């Protein structure tokens, strides 16, 4: 390429970057113009990263205006900021209405064995809790083992250390000038968090506090409990299966449609797990339909208890269930399916003074790109994988091959 053409290409790249386009080709090389191109390419990468961060923060506000559940916003935070903040786990802690204790309301981590799980609470009298509530500023813990020496009586610090956490970034959630809780980013490595992480984490905390206030999820806000109970009861009857209590078919399909739209916007994946109870007709024929219903309900309960907060479980029809897992790659979705399989197969079902053996077969389909982010294709592939699991002996997980194009 001629020198004049290369200079023109660099000029066009710079103009494209000012318009927010960071995909333009930038010529590089070993001469002065080439080195300028290399510097411009580094600048483009940096600006792209800053743009992604700004868009992720903006989505928190956008999604809150669509009245999405708080859990959707929290999952968005977990999924969107890993390139800007180092963390293995994100947790939401809120101050209870009577202000006597702090309670862990939500957690998501990239590992499974948790000491600090949803529902964990500590009294405000705890030394560490007092320190957190007394300051309105962010707290960075570089080495939890040293921090434990200073707060050896804190059950929160003890449990975090036992879980393997070594670094923490704790951001207060402030509403009307008072702390209502914290969002905690944590990592299993020491000395992870730096001053450069402060601004982003405080912006996330500020948005999150506003959302909690707006949606009136903080328990200090007095609500008409009777009206809420009636609305929840009505909503549940519309969206949940009467027998198993899981999402019904229309509701789980609606969730699938929304998750696919989210995945397309955010460049994420969507995984489906199709589940079928093995030999369910034989169970009905042998023990009767009342026992069959009891087996169906117990399996649904085991699946529900083993599901993570970001996994959506519904009754697909008859003895079939559907789980939406997002955003998982194929390995993560298969691991989730194995978790469900083991939850059912681990022990026989006790019903009507009988022990009924029961297992499930599972088919997994995970999108591999935008062309496979199609609910009909994912359902078709998950169903084919389920058929393969049953054909190969049942009580097993099979992964769908997504390389075959959708048939018209």
PADOTOR-955907 format. One record per residue (C-alpha): residue number from 1; x, y, z; residue in one letter. Coordinates in nm, 3 decimals, always signed. Each point is the difference from the previous one (the first is absolute). Layout:
N
{r NUM, {X, Y, Z}, a};
...
***
This chain:
408
{r 1, {+0.000, +0.000, +0.000}, x};
{r 2, {+0.129, +0.343, -0.092}, x};
{r 3, {+0.103, +0.245, +0.271}, x};
{r 4, {-0.281, +0.240, -0.097}, x};
{r 5, {-0.256, -0.285, +0.006}, x};
{r 6, {+0.117, -0.110, +0.346}, x};
{r 7, {-0.025, +0.354, +0.136}, x};
{r 8, {-0.351, +0.029, -0.149}, x};
{r 9, {-0.095, -0.335, +0.161}, x};
{r 10, {+0.121, +0.125, +0.341}, x};
{r 11, {-0.197, +0.322, -0.047}, x};
{r 12, {-0.317, -0.194, -0.082}, x};
{r 13, {+0.057, -0.228, +0.301}, x};
{r 14, {+0.032, +0.301, +0.232}, x};
{r 15, {-0.320, +0.152, -0.143}, x};
{r 16, {-0.184, -0.330, +0.042}, x};
{r 17, {+0.112, -0.022, +0.364}, x};
{r 18, {-0.142, +0.347, +0.071}, x};
{r 19, {-0.336, -0.137, -0.124}, x};
{r 20, {+0.020, -0.300, +0.230}, x};
{r 21, {+0.106, -0.251, -0.269}, x};
{r 22, {+0.297, -0.203, +0.127}, x};
{r 23, {-0.020, -0.279, -0.260}, x};
{r 24, {+0.179, +0.184, -0.281}, x};
{r 25, {+0.326, -0.155, -0.126}, x};
{r 26, {+0.313, +0.187, +0.114}, x};
{r 27, {+0.323, -0.060, -0.200}, x};
{r 28, {+0.308, -0.072, +0.215}, x};
{r 29, {+0.370, -0.053, -0.069}, x};
{r 30, {+0.358, +0.058, +0.115}, x};
{r 31, {+0.051, +0.346, -0.148}, x};
{r 32, {-0.119, +0.330, +0.150}, x};
{r 33, {-0.343, -0.020, -0.165}, x};
{r 34, {-0.033, -0.365, +0.105}, x};
{r 35, {+0.087, +0.080, +0.361}, x};
{r 36, {-0.255, +0.281, -0.006}, x};
{r 37, {-0.251, -0.260, -0.118}, x};
{r 38, {+0.094, -0.228, +0.290}, x};
{r 39, {-0.055, +0.284, +0.248}, x};
{r 40, {-0.334, +0.083, -0.162}, x};
{r 41, {-0.101, -0.366, +0.023}, x};
{r 42, {+0.079, -0.004, +0.375}, x};
{r 43, {-0.201, +0.319, +0.043}, x};
{r 44, {-0.291, -0.157, -0.191}, x};
{r 45, {+0.008, -0.306, +0.229}, x};
{r 46, {+0.003, +0.223, +0.310}, x};
{r 47, {-0.291, +0.213, -0.127}, x};
{r 48, {-0.198, -0.313, -0.091}, x};
{r 49, {+0.043, -0.129, +0.355}, x};
{r 50, {-0.109, +0.335, +0.149}, x};
{r 51, {-0.301, +0.007, -0.234}, x};
{r 52, {-0.100, -0.353, +0.106}, x};
{r 53, {+0.023, +0.102, +0.366}, x};
{r 54, {-0.216, +0.307, -0.057}, x};
{r 55, {-0.259, -0.206, -0.190}, x};
{r 56, {-0.013, -0.256, +0.282}, x};
{r 57, {-0.065, +0.273, +0.255}, x};
{r 58, {-0.265, +0.153, -0.224}, x};
{r 59, {-0.177, -0.337, -0.034}, x};
{r 60, {-0.046, -0.014, +0.378}, x};
{r 61, {-0.212, +0.314, -0.019}, x};
{r 62, {-0.179, -0.106, -0.318}, x};
{r 63, {-0.093, -0.340, +0.139}, x};
{r 64, {-0.125, +0.150, +0.327}, x};
{r 65, {-0.236, +0.224, -0.200}, x};
{r 66, {-0.151, -0.311, -0.160}, x};
{r 67, {-0.096, -0.114, +0.352}, x};
{r 68, {+0.210, -0.314, -0.021}, x};
{r 69, {+0.057, -0.196, +0.317}, x};
{r 70, {+0.289, +0.104, +0.220}, x};
{r 71, {+0.156, -0.343, -0.065}, x};
{r 72, {+0.016, +0.082, -0.374}, x};
{r 73, {+0.192, +0.319, +0.073}, x};
{r 74, {+0.235, -0.187, +0.236}, x};
{r 75, {+0.063, -0.270, -0.259}, x};
{r 76, {+0.071, +0.274, -0.255}, x};
{r 77, {+0.260, +0.149, +0.235}, x};
{r 78, {+0.166, -0.339, +0.050}, x};
{r 79, {+0.006, -0.076, -0.373}, x};
{r 80, {+0.107, +0.343, -0.131}, x};
{r 81, {+0.293, +0.129, +0.205}, x};
{r 82, {+0.251, -0.286, +0.016}, x};
{r 83, {+0.220, +0.175, -0.258}, x};
{r 84, {+0.012, +0.312, +0.220}, x};
{r 85, {-0.005, -0.139, +0.356}, x};
{r 86, {+0.173, -0.320, +0.115}, x};
{r 87, {-0.235, -0.222, +0.202}, x};
{r 88, {-0.086, -0.363, +0.061}, x};
{r 89, {-0.319, +0.085, +0.186}, x};
{r 90, {-0.252, +0.286, +0.036}, x};
{r 91, {-0.231, +0.026, +0.303}, x};
{r 92, {-0.286, +0.227, +0.109}, x};
{r 93, {-0.042, +0.063, +0.374}, x};
{r 94, {-0.294, +0.205, +0.132}, x};
{r 95, {-0.083, +0.138, +0.342}, x};
{r 96, {-0.317, -0.158, +0.137}, x};
{r 97, {-0.303, +0.221, +0.073}, x};
{r 98, {+0.053, -0.006, +0.377}, x};
{r 99, {+0.367, +0.091, -0.055}, x};
{r 100, {+0.109, -0.282, +0.230}, x};
{r 101, {+0.193, -0.202, -0.259}, x};
{r 102, {+0.148, -0.008, -0.348}, x};
{r 103, {-0.128, -0.275, -0.229}, x};
{r 104, {+0.151, -0.147, -0.318}, x};
{r 105, {-0.280, +0.033, -0.257}, x};
{r 106, {+0.178, -0.110, -0.320}, x};
{r 107, {+0.330, -0.156, -0.104}, x};
{r 108, {+0.153, -0.123, -0.323}, x};
{r 109, {+0.345, -0.154, -0.036}, x};
{r 110, {+0.208, -0.189, -0.255}, x};
{r 111, {+0.041, -0.289, +0.246}, x};
{r 112, {-0.259, -0.218, +0.174}, x};
{r 113, {+0.100, -0.064, +0.363}, x};
{r 114, {-0.113, +0.307, +0.196}, x};
{r 115, {+0.032, +0.067, +0.371}, x};
{r 116, {-0.180, +0.333, -0.038}, x};
{r 117, {-0.328, -0.084, -0.170}, x};
{r 118, {-0.337, +0.172, -0.039}, x};
{r 119, {-0.167, +0.043, +0.338}, x};
{r 120, {+0.326, +0.034, +0.195}, x};
{r 121, {-0.039, +0.279, +0.256}, x};
{r 122, {+0.212, +0.170, +0.262}, x};
{r 123, {-0.115, +0.223, +0.288}, x};
{r 124, {+0.079, +0.368, -0.026}, x};
{r 125, {+0.186, -0.044, +0.330}, x};
{r 126, {+0.263, -0.204, -0.191}, x};
{r 127, {+0.325, +0.197, +0.001}, x};
{r 128, {+0.042, -0.020, -0.376}, x};
{r 129, {-0.363, +0.096, -0.065}, x};
{r 130, {+0.041, +0.305, +0.221}, x};
{r 131, {+0.308, +0.111, -0.192}, x};
{r 132, {-0.180, -0.038, -0.333}, x};
{r 133, {-0.301, +0.202, +0.113}, x};
{r 134, {+0.205, +0.278, +0.161}, x};
{r 135, {+0.172, +0.093, -0.326}, x};
{r 136, {-0.170, +0.118, -0.318}, x};
{r 137, {+0.317, -0.052, -0.203}, x};
{r 138, {+0.120, -0.302, -0.194}, x};
{r 139, {+0.211, -0.254, +0.193}, x};
{r 140, {+0.280, -0.200, -0.163}, x};
{r 141, {+0.136, -0.310, +0.173}, x};
{r 142, {+0.329, -0.110, -0.158}, x};
{r 143, {+0.070, -0.308, +0.213}, x};
{r 144, {-0.290, -0.156, +0.189}, x};
{r 145, {+0.232, -0.216, +0.212}, x};
{r 146, {+0.152, +0.315, +0.154}, x};
{r 147, {-0.342, +0.163, +0.023}, x};
{r 148, {-0.124, -0.306, +0.191}, x};
{r 149, {+0.262, +0.063, +0.270}, x};
{r 150, {-0.166, +0.337, +0.068}, x};
{r 151, {-0.358, -0.134, -0.021}, x};
{r 152, {+0.037, -0.354, +0.135}, x};
{r 153, {-0.343, +0.017, +0.168}, x};
{r 154, {-0.184, +0.082, -0.326}, x};
{r 155, {-0.198, -0.294, -0.140}, x};
{r 156, {-0.016, +0.179, -0.337}, x};
{r 157, {+0.379, +0.029, -0.030}, x};
{r 158, {+0.051, -0.355, +0.128}, x};
{r 159, {-0.242, -0.147, -0.254}, x};
{r 160, {+0.147, +0.203, -0.287}, x};
{r 161, {+0.351, -0.119, +0.085}, x};
{r 162, {-0.121, -0.361, +0.027}, x};
{r 163, {-0.149, +0.032, -0.350}, x};
{r 164, {+0.344, +0.092, -0.134}, x};
{r 165, {-0.058, +0.372, -0.052}, x};
{r 166, {+0.315, +0.213, +0.037}, x};
{r 167, {-0.090, +0.341, -0.149}, x};
{r 168, {-0.319, +0.204, +0.038}, x};
{r 169, {-0.140, +0.320, -0.143}, x};
{r 170, {-0.294, +0.109, +0.217}, x};
{r 171, {-0.218, +0.285, -0.128}, x};
{r 172, {-0.274, +0.155, +0.216}, x};
{r 173, {-0.353, +0.042, -0.134}, x};
{r 174, {-0.121, +0.342, +0.118}, x};
{r 175, {-0.365, +0.104, -0.011}, x};
{r 176, {-0.119, +0.339, +0.133}, x};
{r 177, {+0.339, +0.044, +0.161}, x};
{r 178, {-0.013, -0.327, +0.196}, x};
{r 179, {+0.158, -0.340, -0.070}, x};
{r 180, {-0.246, -0.269, -0.107}, x};
{r 181, {+0.259, -0.266, -0.077}, x};
{r 182, {+0.302, -0.084, -0.213}, x};
{r 183, {+0.104, -0.155, -0.328}, x};
{r 184, {+0.315, -0.208, +0.041}, x};
{r 185, {+0.243, -0.100, -0.272}, x};
{r 186, {+0.242, -0.269, +0.119}, x};
{r 187, {+0.288, -0.203, -0.138}, x};
{r 188, {+0.194, -0.307, +0.113}, x};
{r 189, {+0.332, +0.175, -0.069}, x};
{r 190, {+0.176, +0.256, +0.223}, x};
{r 191, {+0.064, +0.366, -0.079}, x};
{r 192, {-0.238, +0.012, -0.298}, x};
{r 193, {-0.188, +0.327, +0.045}, x};
{r 194, {+0.161, +0.335, -0.081}, x};
{r 195, {-0.105, +0.364, +0.010}, x};
{r 196, {-0.084, -0.018, -0.371}, x};
{r 197, {-0.290, -0.232, +0.088}, x};
{r 198, {-0.155, +0.250, +0.241}, x};
{r 199, {-0.194, +0.225, -0.237}, x};
{r 200, {-0.167, -0.284, -0.192}, x};
{r 201, {-0.100, -0.195, +0.311}, x};
{r 202, {-0.148, +0.309, +0.165}, x};
{r 203, {-0.197, +0.082, -0.318}, x};
{r 204, {-0.144, -0.354, +0.001}, x};
{r 205, {-0.088, +0.032, +0.369}, x};
{r 206, {-0.164, +0.340, -0.057}, x};
{r 207, {-0.220, -0.134, -0.283}, x};
{r 208, {-0.088, -0.310, +0.200}, x};
{r 209, {-0.108, +0.201, +0.305}, x};
{r 210, {-0.232, +0.211, -0.217}, x};
{r 211, {-0.153, -0.313, -0.152}, x};
{r 212, {-0.063, -0.156, +0.342}, x};
{r 213, {-0.172, +0.321, +0.110}, x};
{r 214, {-0.204, +0.036, -0.319}, x};
{r 215, {-0.133, -0.356, -0.002}, x};
{r 216, {-0.068, +0.016, +0.373}, x};
{r 217, {+0.183, -0.324, +0.062}, x};
{r 218, {+0.171, +0.135, +0.307}, x};
{r 219, {-0.208, -0.126, +0.292}, x};
{r 220, {+0.006, +0.331, +0.183}, x};
{r 221, {-0.256, +0.132, -0.250}, x};
{r 222, {-0.352, -0.068, +0.133}, x};
{r 223, {-0.225, -0.168, -0.251}, x};
{r 224, {-0.355, -0.120, -0.003}, x};
{r 225, {+0.077, -0.363, +0.086}, x};
{r 226, {-0.346, -0.128, -0.074}, x};
{r 227, {-0.003, +0.148, -0.352}, x};
{r 228, {+0.348, -0.135, -0.068}, x};
{r 229, {-0.104, -0.348, +0.115}, x};
{r 230, {-0.308, +0.009, -0.225}, x};
{r 231, {+0.200, +0.119, -0.301}, x};
{r 232, {+0.268, -0.263, +0.057}, x};
{r 233, {-0.264, -0.272, +0.034}, x};
{r 234, {-0.167, +0.106, -0.325}, x};
{r 235, {+0.331, +0.030, -0.183}, x};
{r 236, {+0.107, -0.343, +0.124}, x};
{r 237, {-0.322, -0.165, -0.115}, x};
{r 238, {+0.045, +0.150, -0.346}, x};
{r 239, {+0.369, -0.087, -0.042}, x};
{r 240, {+0.052, -0.320, +0.203}, x};
{r 241, {-0.103, -0.361, -0.045}, x};
{r 242, {-0.272, -0.095, +0.249}, x};
{r 243, {+0.142, -0.347, +0.077}, x};
{r 244, {+0.377, +0.055, +0.024}, x};
{r 245, {+0.019, +0.371, +0.082}, x};
{r 246, {+0.256, +0.055, -0.278}, x};
{r 247, {-0.041, +0.248, -0.286}, x};
{r 248, {-0.268, -0.124, -0.239}, x};
{r 249, {+0.059, -0.045, -0.373}, x};
{r 250, {-0.105, +0.354, -0.113}, x};
{r 251, {+0.205, +0.161, +0.279}, x};
{r 252, {+0.320, -0.197, -0.066}, x};
{r 253, {-0.034, +0.072, -0.374}, x};
{r 254, {-0.038, +0.372, +0.078}, x};
{r 255, {+0.316, -0.011, +0.211}, x};
{r 256, {+0.183, -0.181, -0.282}, x};
{r 257, {-0.106, +0.268, -0.248}, x};
{r 258, {+0.124, +0.280, +0.230}, x};
{r 259, {+0.330, -0.177, +0.075}, x};
{r 260, {+0.068, -0.041, -0.371}, x};
{r 261, {-0.062, +0.373, -0.056}, x};
{r 262, {+0.237, +0.080, +0.291}, x};
{r 263, {+0.261, -0.235, -0.141}, x};
{r 264, {-0.019, +0.163, -0.343}, x};
{r 265, {+0.043, +0.346, +0.152}, x};
{r 266, {+0.289, -0.100, +0.222}, x};
{r 267, {+0.178, -0.256, -0.217}, x};
{r 268, {-0.077, -0.278, +0.250}, x};
{r 269, {-0.098, -0.365, -0.032}, x};
{r 270, {-0.323, -0.179, +0.091}, x};
{r 271, {-0.016, -0.363, +0.107}, x};
{r 272, {-0.302, -0.230, +0.023}, x};
{r 273, {-0.027, -0.321, +0.199}, x};
{r 274, {-0.290, -0.227, -0.096}, x};
{r 275, {-0.085, -0.252, +0.275}, x};
{r 276, {-0.219, -0.310, -0.011}, x};
{r 277, {-0.083, -0.241, +0.285}, x};
{r 278, {+0.118, -0.350, -0.090}, x};
{r 279, {-0.268, -0.273, -0.021}, x};
{r 280, {-0.270, +0.233, +0.138}, x};
{r 281, {-0.280, -0.197, -0.167}, x};
{r 282, {+0.122, -0.312, +0.182}, x};
{r 283, {-0.011, +0.189, +0.331}, x};
{r 284, {-0.362, +0.101, -0.067}, x};
{r 285, {-0.095, -0.351, -0.110}, x};
{r 286, {+0.170, -0.167, +0.297}, x};
{r 287, {-0.087, +0.235, +0.286}, x};
{r 288, {-0.295, +0.202, -0.129}, x};
{r 289, {-0.041, +0.359, -0.119}, x};
{r 290, {-0.010, +0.150, +0.351}, x};
{r 291, {+0.344, -0.143, +0.068}, x};
{r 292, {+0.108, +0.114, -0.346}, x};
{r 293, {-0.106, +0.357, +0.084}, x};
{r 294, {+0.189, -0.021, +0.331}, x};
{r 295, {+0.314, -0.118, -0.184}, x};
{r 296, {-0.040, +0.281, -0.253}, x};
{r 297, {-0.029, +0.259, +0.280}, x};
{r 298, {+0.298, -0.136, +0.192}, x};
{r 299, {+0.221, +0.002, -0.309}, x};
{r 300, {-0.112, +0.358, -0.073}, x};
{r 301, {+0.093, +0.098, +0.356}, x};
{r 302, {+0.344, -0.162, -0.025}, x};
{r 303, {+0.063, +0.181, -0.326}, x};
{r 304, {-0.115, +0.330, +0.152}, x};
{r 305, {+0.226, -0.038, +0.305}, x};
{r 306, {+0.304, -0.081, -0.212}, x};
{r 307, {-0.057, +0.292, -0.243}, x};
{r 308, {+0.211, +0.316, +0.028}, x};
{r 309, {-0.160, +0.343, +0.024}, x};
{r 310, {+0.068, +0.073, -0.371}, x};
{r 311, {-0.140, -0.334, -0.124}, x};
{r 312, {-0.369, -0.002, -0.099}, x};
{r 313, {-0.193, -0.325, +0.041}, x};
{r 314, {-0.341, -0.079, -0.146}, x};
{r 315, {-0.234, -0.290, -0.072}, x};
{r 316, {+0.014, -0.057, -0.375}, x};
{r 317, {-0.290, -0.245, -0.001}, x};
{r 318, {-0.093, -0.336, +0.149}, x};
{r 319, {+0.313, -0.143, +0.162}, x};
{r 320, {+0.237, +0.237, -0.187}, x};
{r 321, {+0.176, +0.306, +0.140}, x};
{r 322, {+0.194, +0.283, -0.161}, x};
{r 323, {+0.289, +0.195, +0.156}, x};
{r 324, {+0.140, +0.324, -0.144}, x};
{r 325, {+0.365, +0.061, +0.096}, x};
{r 326, {+0.155, +0.329, -0.109}, x};
{r 327, {+0.276, +0.091, -0.062}, x};
{r 328, {+0.172, -0.344, +0.009}, x};
{r 329, {+0.237, -0.154, -0.250}, x};
{r 330, {-0.046, -0.365, -0.089}, x};
{r 331, {+0.220, -0.123, +0.286}, x};
{r 332, {-0.191, +0.208, +0.257}, x};
{r 333, {-0.340, -0.111, -0.132}, x};
{r 334, {+0.101, -0.368, +0.011}, x};
{r 335, {+0.122, +0.042, +0.358}, x};
{r 336, {-0.335, +0.157, +0.092}, x};
{r 337, {-0.182, -0.292, -0.165}, x};
{r 338, {+0.211, -0.250, +0.195}, x};
{r 339, {-0.086, +0.187, +0.320}, x};
{r 340, {-0.371, -0.044, -0.077}, x};
{r 341, {+0.043, -0.366, -0.094}, x};
{r 342, {+0.184, -0.079, +0.324}, x};
{r 343, {-0.260, +0.187, +0.208}, x};
{r 344, {-0.268, -0.240, -0.125}, x};
{r 345, {+0.202, -0.322, -0.012}, x};
{r 346, {+0.164, +0.043, +0.342}, x};
{r 347, {-0.277, -0.182, +0.190}, x};
{r 348, {-0.336, -0.170, -0.050}, x};
{r 349, {-0.322, +0.197, +0.038}, x};
{r 350, {-0.206, -0.072, +0.311}, x};
{r 351, {-0.372, +0.018, -0.072}, x};
{r 352, {-0.308, -0.180, +0.132}, x};
{r 353, {+0.220, -0.214, +0.225}, x};
{r 354, {+0.192, -0.114, -0.307}, x};
{r 355, {+0.352, +0.062, -0.126}, x};
{r 356, {-0.019, +0.072, -0.373}, x};
{r 357, {+0.327, +0.004, -0.199}, x};
{r 358, {+0.007, +0.284, -0.253}, x};
{r 359, {+0.254, +0.146, -0.241}, x};
{r 360, {-0.002, +0.261, -0.276}, x};
{r 361, {+0.154, +0.035, -0.345}, x};
{r 362, {+0.123, +0.339, -0.118}, x};
{r 363, {+0.075, +0.162, -0.337}, x};
{r 364, {+0.211, +0.316, -0.012}, x};
{r 365, {+0.015, +0.260, -0.279}, x};
{r 366, {+0.211, +0.317, +0.020}, x};
{r 367, {+0.011, +0.278, -0.258}, x};
{r 368, {+0.336, +0.034, -0.175}, x};
{r 369, {-0.062, +0.333, -0.171}, x};
{r 370, {-0.273, +0.242, -0.097}, x};
{r 371, {-0.121, -0.234, -0.277}, x};
{r 372, {-0.084, -0.262, +0.265}, x};
{r 373, {-0.171, +0.246, +0.235}, x};
{r 374, {-0.339, -0.126, -0.114}, x};
{r 375, {-0.252, -0.147, +0.245}, x};
{r 376, {-0.140, -0.253, -0.248}, x};
{r 377, {+0.347, -0.123, -0.096}, x};
{r 378, {+0.114, -0.026, +0.363}, x};
{r 379, {-0.315, -0.190, +0.097}, x};
{r 380, {+0.040, -0.233, -0.297}, x};
{r 381, {+0.367, -0.070, +0.081}, x};
{r 382, {-0.067, -0.051, +0.372}, x};
{r 383, {-0.281, -0.242, -0.085}, x};
{r 384, {+0.229, -0.194, -0.238}, x};
{r 385, {+0.268, -0.023, +0.269}, x};
{r 386, {-0.262, -0.120, +0.250}, x};
{r 387, {-0.107, -0.273, -0.243}, x};
{r 388, {+0.367, -0.103, -0.031}, x};
{r 389, {+0.035, -0.014, +0.381}, x};
{r 390, {-0.300, -0.233, +0.026}, x};
{r 391, {+0.123, -0.208, -0.295}, x};
{r 392, {+0.342, -0.038, +0.164}, x};
{r 393, {-0.137, -0.150, +0.321}, x};
{r 394, {-0.175, +0.283, +0.193}, x};
{r 395, {+0.111, +0.167, +0.325}, x};
{r 396, {+0.261, +0.193, -0.198}, x};
{r 397, {+0.078, +0.337, -0.161}, x};
{r 398, {+0.055, +0.049, -0.374}, x};
{r 399, {+0.124, +0.319, -0.170}, x};
{r 400, {-0.152, +0.109, -0.332}, x};
{r 401, {+0.213, +0.060, -0.308}, x};
{r 402, {-0.077, +0.361, -0.099}, x};
{r 403, {+0.201, -0.005, -0.325}, x};
{r 404, {-0.298, -0.120, -0.206}, x};
{r 405, {-0.199, +0.288, -0.141}, x};
{r 406, {-0.366, +0.047, +0.083}, x};
{r 407, {-0.239, -0.162, -0.246}, x};
{r 408, {-0.253, +0.223, -0.164}, x};
***
